[in-house]
Amino acid sequence: MWGAKMSYTDRGELKFLIDYQTYGAILKYIGPFTERDSNVGKSGSYILCSLYYDTKNNKFYWEKVEGEKIRRKVRIRTYIESESGKALATMLEVKKKDDRNVYKNKVVVEFDDALTFMDTGNADCFKRRLSDSERATLDNIIYLKYKFGLEPKIMIKYEREPFFDRYVRSTRLTFDKNVSYRTVDLRTRGGETCEFAIPPNLMVLEIKYRRMLPFWVADMIRRFSLRLVTVSKYCEAMNASLARPDF
């Protein structure tokens, strides 16, 4: 995961909100079909901190709220080792969603360099040679920045427990727990996020796949009566923060 400097994915994505009892039952069910992501440590999970950019009037947020089929997000995302708190990798990403299909371009960066790039639009802050595809990604991001006047909006943090299908590696399940946020101190990668975007007794189960769902995933959805939701961590955090403008 961390080695790639740029990636592009075209995939389906399903989301479900589940409680901890259902989570425990699903873990037992998926055991024969999945294996843990090799990037996780002994805890079986890592921490994600994502700094989202949006317009002054929250255009990207309202695109989701109003049900626009084609939506975009720009973010700086850092993967952090759960046990040590060490940063594993940081990505500058642009994500486009067209209904249930997800398209993503990302470039591996240093967190401070990503902030500088988003401030200045100058790719010279990246102290390495960039490939043509990486430059194309950065050009797209900076185009969105200046077209819409993007600014840092909110930091979202959560614990992710990831699994891959043993045989179809393009199928991936993730359990995202303790989804919290902050709207201050946005230029710091770590830091505490004490407000929950999603109730802490619930987690987000995401299933990412290409072309067709494996039979065992379809059976899991049926067996546990999982109900598809359109939950967005960004929108849930924005909903909560807009209700608490002093935070």
C-alpha positions as CSV (number, residue, x, y, z in Angstrom):
1,M,0.0,0.0,0.0
2,W,2.6,2.5,1.1
3,G,5.0,2.0,-1.7
4,A,2.9,3.2,-4.6
5,K,3.4,6.9,-5.4
6,M,0.2,7.2,-7.5
7,S,-2.8,5.0,-7.9
8,Y,-6.0,5.1,-9.9
9,T,-8.9,2.9,-9.0
10,D,-12.3,2.4,-10.6
11,R,-14.3,0.4,-8.1
12,G,-17.7,-0.2,-6.5
13,E,-18.2,0.7,-2.9
14,L,-20.9,-0.3,-0.4
15,K,-21.3,1.0,3.1
16,F,-23.1,-0.2,6.1
17,L,-23.5,1.0,9.7
18,I,-23.2,-1.8,12.2
19,D,-23.0,-2.3,16.0
20,Y,-20.3,-4.2,17.9
21,Q,-22.4,-7.3,18.3
22,T,-22.9,-7.6,14.5
23,Y,-19.2,-6.8,14.0
24,G,-18.2,-9.7,16.2
25,A,-20.5,-12.1,14.3
26,I,-19.2,-10.9,10.9
27,L,-15.6,-11.3,12.0
28,K,-16.3,-15.0,12.6
29,Y,-18.1,-15.4,9.3
30,I,-15.4,-13.8,7.1
31,G,-12.5,-15.8,8.7
32,P,-12.4,-18.5,6.0
33,F,-12.6,-16.0,3.2
34,T,-10.3,-13.2,4.2
35,E,-6.9,-12.2,5.5
36,R,-5.7,-9.1,7.3
37,D,-4.0,-6.3,5.5
38,S,-0.2,-7.0,5.8
39,N,0.4,-3.3,6.7
40,V,-1.4,-3.6,10.1
41,G,0.5,-4.3,13.3
42,K,-0.3,-6.5,16.2
43,S,-3.5,-4.6,16.9
44,G,-4.8,-5.5,13.4
45,S,-5.6,-1.9,12.6
46,Y,-4.1,1.5,11.9
47,I,-5.2,5.1,12.4
48,L,-6.3,7.3,9.6
49,C,-6.2,11.1,9.9
50,S,-7.7,13.0,6.9
51,L,-7.6,16.7,6.4
52,Y,-10.5,17.7,4.0
53,Y,-10.6,20.8,1.8
54,D,-13.8,22.5,0.7
55,T,-15.0,25.9,-0.4
56,K,-15.9,28.7,1.9
57,N,-19.6,27.8,1.3
58,N,-18.9,24.0,1.6
59,K,-19.7,23.1,-2.0
60,F,-18.4,19.6,-1.8
61,Y,-20.4,19.0,1.4
62,W,-23.6,20.2,-0.2
63,E,-23.0,18.1,-3.3
64,K,-23.3,15.1,-1.1
65,V,-26.2,16.4,1.0
66,E,-28.2,17.3,-2.2
67,G,-27.6,13.9,-3.7
68,E,-25.4,14.9,-6.7
69,K,-24.3,11.8,-8.5
70,I,-20.9,13.2,-9.4
71,R,-19.0,14.4,-6.4
72,R,-15.4,15.3,-5.5
73,K,-13.2,15.5,-2.4
74,V,-9.7,16.8,-1.9
75,R,-7.8,15.6,1.2
76,I,-4.5,15.0,2.8
77,R,-4.6,11.5,4.4
78,T,-2.1,10.1,6.8
79,Y,-1.8,6.5,7.9
80,I,-0.6,6.1,11.5
81,E,0.6,2.9,13.3
82,S,-1.8,2.2,16.1
83,E,0.8,1.0,18.6
84,S,3.5,3.6,18.2
85,G,1.7,6.6,16.8
86,K,4.3,6.6,14.0
87,A,3.3,8.0,10.6
88,L,3.4,5.3,8.0
89,A,2.6,7.3,4.9
90,T,0.8,10.5,3.8
91,M,-1.2,10.9,0.6
92,L,-2.5,13.9,-1.2
93,E,-5.6,12.7,-2.9
94,V,-8.5,13.7,-5.1
95,K,-11.5,11.4,-5.0
96,K,-14.3,11.4,-7.5
97,K,-17.5,9.5,-6.9
98,D,-20.0,8.8,-9.7
99,D,-23.0,7.1,-8.1
100,R,-21.4,3.9,-6.6
101,N,-18.2,4.0,-8.7
102,V,-15.1,5.6,-7.1
103,Y,-12.2,7.1,-9.0
104,K,-9.2,8.1,-6.9
105,N,-5.8,9.6,-7.7
106,K,-3.2,10.0,-5.0
107,V,0.5,11.0,-4.6
108,V,2.7,10.0,-1.7
109,V,4.0,13.2,0.1
110,E,5.2,14.5,3.4
111,F,2.4,16.1,5.4
112,D,4.1,19.5,5.7
113,D,4.9,19.5,1.9
114,A,1.3,18.8,1.1
115,L,0.2,21.7,3.3
116,T,2.7,24.0,1.5
117,F,1.5,22.8,-1.9
118,M,-2.1,23.4,-1.0
119,D,-1.1,26.9,0.2
120,T,1.0,27.9,-2.7
121,G,0.2,25.6,-5.7
122,N,4.0,25.2,-6.2
123,A,5.1,21.6,-6.7
124,D,8.7,22.6,-6.0
125,C,8.0,21.9,-2.4
126,F,8.2,18.2,-3.1
127,K,11.8,17.3,-2.8
128,R,11.9,14.5,-5.3
129,R,11.4,13.9,-9.0
130,L,7.7,13.6,-9.8
131,S,6.4,11.3,-12.5
132,D,4.2,12.5,-15.3
133,S,1.2,10.8,-13.7
134,E,1.9,12.4,-10.3
135,R,2.2,15.8,-11.9
136,A,-1.1,15.3,-13.7
137,T,-2.7,14.4,-10.3
138,L,-1.2,17.5,-8.7
139,D,-2.4,19.7,-11.6
140,N,-5.9,18.4,-11.2
141,I,-5.8,19.1,-7.4
142,I,-4.5,22.6,-7.9
143,Y,-7.0,23.3,-10.6
144,L,-9.8,22.5,-8.2
145,K,-8.1,24.6,-5.5
146,Y,-8.1,27.7,-7.6
147,K,-11.3,27.2,-9.4
148,F,-13.3,26.7,-6.2
149,G,-11.1,28.5,-3.6
150,L,-10.5,25.4,-1.5
151,E,-9.4,25.8,2.1
152,P,-8.7,23.4,4.9
153,K,-12.1,22.6,6.5
154,I,-12.0,19.6,9.0
155,M,-9.7,16.9,10.3
156,I,-11.3,13.4,10.6
157,K,-9.7,10.6,12.6
158,Y,-10.7,6.9,13.0
159,E,-9.3,3.4,13.5
160,R,-9.5,1.1,10.5
161,E,-9.4,-2.7,10.6
162,P,-8.8,-3.9,7.0
163,F,-9.2,-7.3,5.3
164,F,-8.7,-8.6,1.8
165,D,-10.4,-11.5,0.0
166,R,-7.9,-14.4,0.1
167,Y,-8.4,-15.0,-3.6
168,V,-9.8,-11.8,-5.1
169,R,-7.5,-9.1,-3.9
170,S,-9.6,-6.3,-5.4
171,T,-12.3,-7.1,-2.8
172,R,-11.6,-5.4,0.5
173,L,-13.5,-5.0,3.7
174,T,-12.8,-2.3,6.3
175,F,-14.3,-1.7,9.7
176,D,-13.9,2.0,10.7
177,K,-14.3,2.7,14.4
178,N,-14.4,5.8,16.6
179,V,-14.9,8.3,13.8
180,S,-14.2,11.7,15.3
181,Y,-13.2,15.1,14.1
182,R,-11.9,18.6,14.9
183,T,-12.1,21.9,13.1
184,V,-9.2,23.6,14.9
185,D,-5.4,23.0,14.7
186,L,-5.8,21.7,11.2
187,R,-2.1,22.1,10.3
188,T,-1.1,19.4,12.8
189,R,-1.2,15.8,11.5
190,G,-1.9,14.2,14.8
191,G,-3.6,15.7,17.7
192,E,-6.8,14.8,19.5
193,T,-10.3,14.7,18.0
194,C,-12.7,14.6,20.9
195,E,-16.0,15.0,19.1
196,F,-17.6,12.0,17.5
197,A,-19.0,12.2,13.9
198,I,-20.7,8.8,14.2
199,P,-21.9,7.5,17.6
200,P,-19.1,5.4,19.1
201,N,-21.3,2.4,19.6
202,L,-21.5,2.1,15.7
203,M,-18.9,1.6,13.1
204,V,-18.8,1.8,9.3
205,L,-18.3,-1.4,7.3
206,E,-17.1,-0.6,3.8
207,I,-16.9,-3.2,1.0
208,K,-14.8,-2.2,-2.0
209,Y,-14.9,-4.4,-5.1
210,R,-14.5,-4.5,-8.9
211,R,-17.0,-5.8,-11.3
212,M,-18.9,-8.3,-9.2
213,L,-19.3,-9.1,-5.5
214,P,-17.9,-12.5,-4.4
215,F,-20.6,-14.9,-3.4
216,W,-19.6,-14.9,0.2
217,V,-19.9,-11.1,0.4
218,A,-23.4,-11.3,-1.0
219,D,-24.3,-14.1,1.4
220,M,-22.8,-12.1,4.3
221,I,-25.1,-9.1,3.5
222,R,-28.1,-11.3,3.3
223,R,-27.2,-13.4,6.4
224,F,-26.7,-10.4,8.7
225,S,-29.6,-8.3,7.1
226,L,-27.2,-5.5,6.4
227,R,-28.8,-2.4,5.1
228,L,-27.0,-0.2,2.6
229,V,-26.4,3.4,3.7
230,T,-25.0,6.4,2.0
231,V,-23.0,7.5,5.1
232,S,-20.0,9.8,4.4
233,K,-17.6,10.4,7.2
234,Y,-16.9,13.8,5.9
235,C,-20.6,14.8,5.8
236,E,-21.3,13.3,9.2
237,A,-18.4,15.2,10.7
238,M,-19.5,18.4,8.9
239,N,-23.1,17.9,10.1
240,A,-21.8,17.6,13.7
241,S,-19.4,20.6,13.4
242,L,-22.0,22.9,11.8
243,A,-24.3,22.1,14.8
244,R,-21.5,23.2,17.1
245,P,-20.0,26.3,15.4
246,D,-17.9,27.1,18.5
247,F,-15.8,24.0,18.2
